[in-house]
Amino acid sequence: MTTSPDSHCLRRIALPCVLFMGFLHGCATKPEPAPPEAVRVSSEASRPDDTSDGRALPEPTIVQVQVAVQEPGGYDQREDARLLAERLAQEFQLDPTWVRAMLAQARYKDNVAKFIMPAPSGTAKNWGVYRSRFIDPIRIKAGVAFWRAHEPDLRRAEARWGVPANIIAGVIGVETIYGRQTGGFRLLDALTTLSLDFPKGRSDRSAFFQKELGHFLKLCDEQKMDPATVLGSYAGAMGLPQFMPSSVRNFAIDFDGDGRIDLQRSPVDAIGSVARYLADHGWQKDMPAYYEIKPPTDQEALDKLLAPDIVPSFTVAEVQGLGATLPDVAQTHLGLLALVKLQNGDAAPSYIAGTDNFYAVTRYNQSSYYALAVIQLGQAVSRAAANSP
């Protein structure tokens, strides 16, 4: 999924995130078909906890390995690595000898442990700065080239899942600049490091990464890949859309019809997989992602609207009854809305009224900053493609 994301989301915009794939703080949740697993942390967008308006993803239900404290690395000699290999082999129906051999090949990566840490406390969120990192001439130019090369596939995905072509293009552009930056870490190293040597100083996510390591090894077994050769982000995300391994297995599809799923080399598979992921996480056809809004001046009313965070919770009538002003186009909106606040450093914050579709984008990376960057990049790319010769 992916997640992660003042990224996607901002100490080091590598990932928004499937990552991811994002672990962000302060992001409200509501019941959904499946957890936001694509939330990744890609090399270009956001890191699981780096998007400044998300919160930690729900802890996976798996048994932690209880062993004595180990020095980083040396997984071929460590008892906790052996126990983890045995458990993953059983859970994912893999050959235990092969799993132990794979973990023995893993190497501890200090950079992975550093990059997974959240931004320093006190780091100001700034939507304007964040936006400028993603809606920029280089990314738009790459997006136009991607659009021209794959517009039929973008339209085919839109017709099948109801997710607009520009949203799909926006996700891939924010994640990896249309495949230019998919990450240079061996996923075997990254996922093993985070599974067995998760850094101190933040909420322990080792259980999540142990699960993702199991999915990664199962994916390699299913697709006949050598785990030691697969590259991706420092948080274990892979391919053009930066899916975490569980999201590859649960949501990725063979959209180019060549008989295999390849998010590393097939932009068409990436297009179909992103569209399916968003559709499965609540995207509704023909619904806008957000509306402009003028928030109420009364502090109590403002606080009430902001309390649910990005979760759509109020009808149009309720929003307006609390003193907010919506444009005419929003008057016929039948779903619920969320008042989304985006900080701008020392300047006044920006506000939008997020719909269920805005919320769906945050299932990819739990950050309102990430979601708005995806939407606006996609819009910029589609406009530029339409207006250029």
JOWOHU-V489937 format. One record per backbone hydrogen bond with DSSP energy under -1.0 kcal/mol. CO is the residue of the C=O (numbers start at 1). NH is the residue of the N-H. If there is no record, write none. Layout:
CO,NH
CO,NH
//
This chain:
1,38
1,39
2,39
12,14
14,45
15,46
19,40
20,40
21,20
35,37
38,2
39,20
40,19
45,15
46,17
47,50
48,23
51,54
55,24
60,62
74,77
78,82
79,83
80,84
81,85
82,86
83,87
84,88
85,89
86,90
87,91
88,92
89,94
95,99
96,100
97,101
98,102
99,103
100,104
109,113
110,114
111,115
112,116
114,117
120,123
125,345
126,130
127,131
128,132
131,134
131,135
134,136
136,140
137,141
138,142
139,143
140,144
141,145
142,146
143,147
144,148
145,149
146,150
147,151
150,154
151,155
152,156
153,157
154,158
155,159
156,160
157,161
158,162
164,168
165,169
166,170
167,171
168,172
169,173
170,174
171,175
172,176
172,178
173,177
176,180
176,181
185,232
186,190
187,191
188,192
189,193
190,194
191,195
192,196
193,197
205,209
206,210
207,211
208,212
209,213
210,214
211,215
212,216
213,217
214,218
215,219
216,220
217,221
218,222
219,223
220,225
226,229
230,187
232,185
233,236
237,233
238,243
243,238
244,248
245,249
246,250
247,251
247,252
253,255
262,266
263,240
266,270
267,271
268,272
269,273
270,274
271,275
272,276
273,277
274,278
275,279
276,280
277,281
278,283
279,282
284,287
289,355
291,353
294,325
298,302
299,303
300,304
301,305
302,306
303,307
306,309
308,311
314,337
315,319
316,320
317,321
318,322
319,324
320,323
325,294
327,330
328,331
330,333
337,313
337,314
338,354
340,352
342,350
343,127
344,347
350,342
352,340
353,291
354,338
355,359
356,360
357,361
358,362
360,363
361,364
361,365
365,367
367,371
368,372
369,373
370,374
371,375
372,376
373,377
374,378
375,379
376,380
377,381
378,382
379,383
380,384
381,385
382,386
383,387
384,388
//
